[in-house]
């Protein structure tokens, strides 16, 4: 105990990244704790607060952060123009200024892994527009890229360009959503009944997509995914019963189970990353993309079924019967898989 030496503590393993979007581009500042900088430079921390020392080490510090801070402006990789390096003594940190010259940005994407030697290190991001704080985020060791959408017309357009294709892509690669729609279309019945079915499904999933994306209602995937599978079984069974009862309740089924499918859409939207600064536009755009994908499916399937029905009514009835059995079987398979084998069969 008598021979113990003073230890240098590092109580705050944080960095801070400020980005200010202005008419002439992005003005930024990166604040780094001297303990982190010294570790990766292979020297002592305290001397870095001396202006003569950190000016001498500026080139090495810039080279250190250049490969660890990635910025994309409007989708294009950007190279910062590094400015002054100054000491922030009360925070035991160094502040490195930079600038990215461009027109007023619509989007800025950031990926920051500044000091990977420390698995607990975090980088706090603050995004401003003309000095007004718009968004805050935290990058950790497992963090990926984050995109900020500006509040300008260009920013809103960027949101639409991003989230409409995402909505189209999601429904076109979702076999359960596609099969649910196909099941609803198998009995045909003209374009007006089909329009009511599609509208009812849209209303249903739009409600729950919005509620879940806003974190107002968020049922677990362990409930939603099996429920989506059961909705597919129900649609197939109802198709078989319509012949016996004569009652067509497909619009009500689409509305009720559209509520369930909306939660499934929301889980994907949350994984994709919902920009809080453009919440309304991102929700609208993703939902619009889902509707476009849905209309593509409905137009193609309904058109083929109508063609078969015009040529051979008996073949159309057999197709509807066999298709309903396939829909039920697929839904039952997914239900068993999602309840008893959630990791995959």
C-alpha positions as CSV (number, residue, x, y, z in Angstrom):
1,X,0.0,0.0,0.0
2,X,2.8,2.4,0.9
3,X,4.4,1.9,-2.6
4,X,1.2,2.5,-4.5
5,X,1.3,5.0,-7.4
6,X,-1.2,7.5,-8.6
7,X,-3.5,6.0,-11.3
8,X,-5.0,8.0,-14.2
9,X,-8.7,7.4,-14.2
10,X,-10.9,7.7,-17.3
11,X,-14.4,8.4,-15.9
12,X,-16.1,9.5,-19.1
13,X,-15.4,7.2,-22.1
14,X,-17.4,9.5,-24.4
15,X,-16.8,11.6,-27.5
16,X,-19.1,14.3,-28.9
17,X,-19.9,15.1,-32.5
18,X,-21.7,18.3,-33.4
19,X,-23.0,18.9,-36.9
20,X,-24.6,22.2,-38.0
21,X,-26.3,22.1,-41.4
22,X,-26.1,25.6,-43.0
23,X,-26.6,27.1,-46.4
24,X,-22.9,26.7,-47.3
25,X,-22.7,23.0,-46.1
26,X,-21.9,21.4,-42.7
27,X,-19.9,23.0,-39.9
28,X,-18.8,20.4,-37.4
29,X,-16.8,19.8,-34.2
30,X,-15.5,16.5,-32.8
31,X,-14.7,16.5,-29.0
32,X,-12.5,13.6,-27.8
33,X,-11.3,12.8,-24.3
34,X,-7.5,13.0,-24.1
35,X,-7.2,9.6,-22.5
36,X,-8.7,8.0,-25.6
37,X,-6.6,10.0,-27.9
38,X,-3.4,9.3,-26.0
39,X,-4.2,5.5,-25.9
40,X,-4.4,5.3,-29.7
41,X,-1.4,7.6,-30.2
42,X,0.7,5.6,-27.7
43,X,1.6,8.5,-25.4
44,X,0.5,10.3,-22.2
45,X,-2.8,12.0,-21.9
46,X,-2.2,15.2,-19.9
47,X,0.5,16.6,-22.2
48,X,-2.0,16.7,-25.0
49,X,-3.8,19.6,-23.3
50,X,-0.7,21.7,-23.9
51,X,-1.2,23.8,-27.1
52,X,2.4,23.1,-28.3
53,X,1.9,19.3,-27.9
54,X,-1.5,18.9,-29.5
55,X,-0.5,21.2,-32.4
56,X,2.5,19.0,-33.0
57,X,0.3,15.9,-32.9
58,X,-2.5,17.4,-35.0
59,X,-1.7,15.5,-38.2
60,X,-1.6,12.1,-36.3
61,X,-4.9,12.9,-34.6
62,X,-6.6,13.8,-37.9
63,X,-5.3,10.6,-39.5
64,X,-6.6,8.7,-36.5
65,X,-10.2,9.9,-36.8
66,X,-10.4,10.1,-40.6
67,X,-10.9,6.4,-41.0
68,X,-13.3,6.1,-38.0
69,X,-15.7,8.9,-38.8
70,X,-17.6,8.4,-42.0
71,X,-20.0,11.0,-43.4
72,X,-22.2,10.9,-46.4
73,X,-24.0,14.1,-47.6
74,X,-27.0,13.5,-49.8
75,X,-25.8,9.9,-50.4
76,X,-22.2,10.9,-51.4
77,X,-19.2,10.1,-49.3
78,X,-17.8,13.4,-47.9
79,X,-14.3,14.3,-46.9
80,X,-14.1,16.9,-44.1
81,X,-11.8,19.9,-44.3
82,X,-10.2,19.7,-40.9
83,X,-9.7,22.9,-39.0
84,X,-8.3,24.0,-35.7
85,X,-7.5,21.6,-32.9
86,X,-8.0,23.2,-29.5
87,X,-7.9,22.0,-25.9
88,X,-11.1,21.9,-23.7
89,X,-9.4,21.8,-20.3
90,X,-12.5,21.6,-18.1
91,X,-13.5,18.4,-20.0
92,X,-10.0,17.0,-20.4
93,X,-10.7,16.9,-24.1
94,X,-9.5,18.0,-27.5
95,X,-11.9,19.7,-30.0
96,X,-11.3,19.3,-33.7
97,X,-13.2,21.6,-36.0
98,X,-14.1,20.7,-39.6
99,X,-16.3,21.7,-42.5
100,X,-17.9,20.1,-45.5
101,X,-18.6,22.5,-48.3
102,X,-21.8,21.8,-50.2
103,X,-25.2,23.3,-50.9
104,X,-27.7,23.0,-48.0
105,X,-27.8,19.2,-47.3
106,X,-31.0,17.3,-47.5
107,X,-29.6,14.2,-45.8
108,X,-26.5,13.5,-43.7
109,X,-25.5,9.9,-42.8
110,X,-23.1,9.3,-40.0
111,X,-21.1,6.3,-38.9
112,X,-18.8,6.7,-35.9
113,X,-16.6,4.2,-34.2
114,X,-13.9,6.5,-32.9
115,X,-12.1,4.4,-30.3
116,X,-12.7,0.7,-30.8
117,X,-10.2,-0.3,-28.1
118,X,-12.9,0.5,-25.5
119,X,-16.0,-1.6,-26.0
120,X,-18.0,0.8,-23.8
121,X,-17.0,4.0,-25.6
122,X,-19.9,6.0,-26.9
123,X,-20.1,9.0,-29.3
124,X,-22.9,11.4,-28.8
125,X,-24.2,13.1,-31.9
126,X,-26.0,16.4,-32.0
127,X,-27.4,17.6,-35.3
128,X,-28.3,21.3,-35.7
129,X,-29.9,23.3,-38.5
130,X,-28.7,26.9,-38.5
131,X,-27.8,26.6,-34.8
132,X,-31.1,25.0,-33.7
133,X,-30.8,21.5,-32.2
134,X,-32.8,19.0,-34.3
135,X,-31.7,15.5,-33.4
136,X,-29.6,13.6,-30.9
137,X,-28.3,10.1,-31.1
138,X,-25.7,7.8,-29.5
139,X,-23.1,5.6,-31.3
140,X,-21.9,2.6,-29.4
141,X,-19.6,-0.3,-30.3
142,X,-22.5,-2.1,-32.0
143,X,-24.0,1.0,-33.6
144,X,-24.5,1.3,-37.4
145,X,-25.1,4.2,-39.7
146,X,-27.7,6.9,-38.8
147,X,-29.3,9.2,-41.3
148,X,-30.6,12.7,-40.6
149,X,-33.3,14.2,-42.9
150,X,-33.3,18.0,-43.0
151,X,-36.5,19.9,-42.5
152,X,-36.3,21.5,-45.9
153,X,-38.2,20.5,-49.0
154,X,-35.1,18.6,-50.2
155,X,-35.1,16.7,-46.9
156,X,-38.7,15.7,-47.2
157,X,-38.1,14.6,-50.8
158,X,-35.2,12.5,-49.6
159,X,-37.5,10.9,-47.0
160,X,-40.0,10.0,-49.8
161,X,-37.3,8.6,-52.0
162,X,-36.0,6.4,-49.2
163,X,-39.2,5.1,-47.6
164,X,-41.5,4.6,-50.6
165,X,-39.1,2.0,-52.1
166,X,-38.7,0.4,-48.7
167,X,-42.4,-0.1,-48.4
168,X,-42.7,-1.6,-51.9
169,X,-39.7,-3.8,-51.2
170,X,-41.1,-5.1,-47.9
171,X,-44.5,-6.2,-49.2
172,X,-43.0,-7.7,-52.4
173,X,-40.6,-9.9,-50.4
174,X,-43.1,-10.8,-47.7
175,X,-44.7,-14.2,-48.7
176,X,-47.1,-14.2,-45.8
177,X,-48.5,-10.7,-46.7
178,X,-48.7,-11.7,-50.4
179,X,-50.5,-15.0,-49.6
180,X,-53.0,-13.2,-47.4
181,X,-53.9,-10.9,-50.3
182,X,-54.0,-13.8,-52.8
183,X,-56.4,-15.6,-50.5
184,X,-58.7,-12.6,-50.4
185,X,-58.7,-12.4,-54.2
186,X,-59.3,-16.1,-55.1
187,X,-63.1,-15.8,-55.2
188,X,-63.0,-12.8,-57.5
189,X,-66.4,-11.0,-57.7
190,X,-65.6,-7.9,-59.8
191,X,-63.5,-4.8,-59.3
192,X,-65.8,-3.0,-56.9
193,X,-65.7,-5.8,-54.2
194,X,-62.0,-6.1,-54.8
195,X,-61.6,-2.4,-54.2
196,X,-63.5,-2.6,-50.9
197,X,-61.3,-5.5,-49.8
198,X,-58.1,-3.6,-50.7
199,X,-59.4,-0.4,-49.0
200,X,-60.3,-2.3,-45.9
201,X,-56.9,-3.9,-45.6
202,X,-55.2,-0.5,-46.2
203,X,-57.3,1.1,-43.4
204,X,-56.5,-1.7,-41.0
205,X,-52.8,-1.9,-41.5
206,X,-52.4,1.9,-41.7
207,X,-53.9,2.3,-38.2
208,X,-51.7,-0.2,-36.4
209,X,-48.6,0.7,-38.5
210,X,-48.9,4.3,-37.2
211,X,-49.7,3.3,-33.6
212,X,-46.7,0.9,-33.4
213,X,-44.3,3.2,-35.2
214,X,-45.2,5.9,-32.7
215,X,-44.6,3.4,-29.8
216,X,-48.2,3.8,-28.6
217,X,-49.0,0.1,-29.0
218,X,-46.2,-2.5,-29.5
219,X,-47.3,-6.1,-29.1
220,X,-44.4,-8.6,-29.2
221,X,-43.4,-10.4,-32.4
222,X,-44.1,-13.7,-30.6
223,X,-47.8,-12.8,-30.8
224,X,-48.0,-10.9,-34.1
225,X,-46.1,-13.3,-36.3
226,X,-48.3,-16.4,-35.4
227,X,-51.4,-14.2,-35.7
228,X,-50.4,-13.2,-39.2
229,X,-50.1,-16.9,-40.0
230,X,-53.6,-17.6,-38.5
231,X,-55.1,-14.8,-40.6
232,X,-53.9,-16.7,-43.7
233,X,-55.5,-19.9,-42.5
234,X,-58.7,-18.0,-41.8
235,X,-58.9,-16.5,-45.2
236,X,-58.5,-19.9,-46.9
237,X,-61.1,-21.5,-44.7
238,X,-63.6,-18.6,-45.3
239,X,-63.2,-19.1,-49.1
240,X,-64.3,-22.7,-48.7
241,X,-67.3,-21.7,-46.5
242,X,-68.5,-19.0,-48.8
243,X,-69.7,-21.6,-51.2
244,X,-71.8,-23.1,-48.4
245,X,-73.1,-19.9,-46.8
246,X,-73.1,-17.5,-49.7
247,X,-71.9,-14.7,-47.3
248,X,-69.0,-12.7,-48.6
249,X,-67.3,-11.0,-45.6
250,X,-63.9,-10.6,-47.1
251,X,-63.8,-6.9,-46.6
252,X,-64.4,-7.3,-42.9
253,X,-61.7,-10.0,-42.8
254,X,-59.3,-7.7,-44.6
255,X,-60.0,-4.9,-42.1
256,X,-59.7,-7.1,-39.0
257,X,-56.5,-8.9,-40.0
258,X,-55.1,-5.7,-41.7
259,X,-54.8,-4.5,-38.1
260,X,-52.6,-7.5,-37.3
261,X,-50.5,-7.2,-40.5
262,X,-49.9,-3.5,-39.7
263,X,-47.9,-4.5,-36.6
264,X,-45.8,-6.7,-38.9
265,X,-45.1,-3.8,-41.2
266,X,-44.2,-1.7,-38.2
267,X,-41.5,-4.1,-36.9
268,X,-39.7,-3.8,-40.2
269,X,-40.1,0.0,-40.2
270,X,-38.5,0.2,-36.7
271,X,-35.6,-2.0,-37.8
272,X,-35.2,0.2,-40.9
273,X,-34.9,3.3,-38.6
274,X,-37.7,5.9,-38.3
275,X,-36.4,9.4,-38.5
276,X,-38.0,11.4,-35.7
277,X,-37.4,14.7,-37.3
278,X,-39.5,13.6,-40.3
279,X,-41.9,11.2,-38.6
280,X,-45.0,12.1,-40.5
281,X,-43.3,12.0,-43.9
282,X,-41.5,8.7,-43.2
283,X,-44.7,7.0,-42.1
284,X,-46.7,8.4,-45.0
285,X,-44.0,7.4,-47.5
286,X,-43.5,3.8,-46.2
287,X,-47.3,3.3,-46.1
288,X,-47.5,4.7,-49.7
289,X,-44.8,2.2,-50.8
290,X,-46.8,-0.7,-49.1
291,X,-49.9,0.4,-51.0
292,X,-48.0,0.6,-54.4
293,X,-46.6,-2.9,-53.8
294,X,-50.1,-4.1,-52.7
295,X,-51.7,-2.7,-55.9
296,X,-49.1,-4.4,-58.1
297,X,-49.9,-7.7,-56.5
298,X,-53.7,-7.2,-56.6
299,X,-53.6,-6.0,-60.3
300,X,-51.5,-9.0,-61.4
301,X,-53.4,-11.7,-59.4
302,X,-56.9,-10.3,-60.0
303,X,-56.1,-9.9,-63.7
304,X,-55.0,-13.6,-64.1
305,X,-58.0,-14.9,-62.1
306,X,-60.4,-12.7,-64.2
307,X,-58.9,-14.1,-67.3
308,X,-59.3,-17.7,-66.1
309,X,-62.9,-17.0,-65.0
310,X,-63.8,-15.5,-68.5
311,X,-62.5,-18.6,-70.3
312,X,-63.6,-21.4,-68.0
313,X,-65.9,-20.9,-65.0
314,X,-65.4,-24.5,-63.8
315,X,-61.6,-24.2,-64.0
316,X,-61.9,-20.9,-62.0
317,X,-63.9,-22.6,-59.3
318,X,-61.4,-25.5,-59.1
319,X,-58.5,-23.0,-58.9
320,X,-60.2,-21.1,-56.1
321,X,-60.8,-24.3,-54.2
322,X,-57.2,-25.6,-54.7
323,X,-55.8,-22.2,-54.0
324,X,-57.7,-21.9,-50.7
325,X,-56.3,-25.3,-49.6
326,X,-52.8,-24.1,-50.4
327,X,-53.3,-20.9,-48.5
328,X,-54.6,-22.8,-45.5
329,X,-51.7,-25.2,-45.6
330,X,-49.1,-22.5,-45.9
331,X,-50.7,-20.5,-43.1
332,X,-50.8,-23.6,-40.8
333,X,-47.1,-24.3,-41.6
334,X,-46.1,-20.8,-40.7
335,X,-48.1,-20.9,-37.5
336,X,-46.5,-24.1,-36.3
337,X,-43.0,-22.8,-37.3
338,X,-43.5,-19.5,-35.5
339,X,-45.0,-20.9,-32.4
340,X,-43.0,-24.1,-31.9
341,X,-39.8,-23.4,-33.9
342,X,-39.2,-19.6,-33.8
343,X,-35.6,-20.1,-34.8
344,X,-36.6,-21.9,-38.0
345,X,-37.6,-25.5,-38.8
